[in-house]
Amino acid sequence: MHSTLTSLAASSRTNLGASAELASDMSQKPATLVESTDLLKGHKTVGILHNGSLYRLQATKLGKLILTK
């Protein structure tokens, strides 16, 4: 029983450490937020040029987004 509790405690500390590290990383590099409606501008599909390649961002009937190359 003691070894199980010790394992759970160690696992919790590891998960908390990873969460704290992620939160710290996110606070240093805030992500730019862009609304999908601003990208699509009323269309179902928009082309995105990235590093010389053309990608397609498409909104589905269920409101999901699909990005394809």
DANORZI-V743885 format. One record per run of one state. SS is the DSSP state (a for helix, b for strand, c for the rest). FROM is the first residue (numbers start at 0). TO is the last residue. If there is no record, write none. Layout:
ss | from | to
SS | FROM | TO
SS | FROM | TO
This chain:
ss | from | to
c | 0 | 0
a | 1 | 27
c | 28 | 34
a | 35 | 39
c | 40 | 43
b | 44 | 49
c | 50 | 51
b | 52 | 58
c | 59 | 63
b | 64 | 67
c | 68 | 68
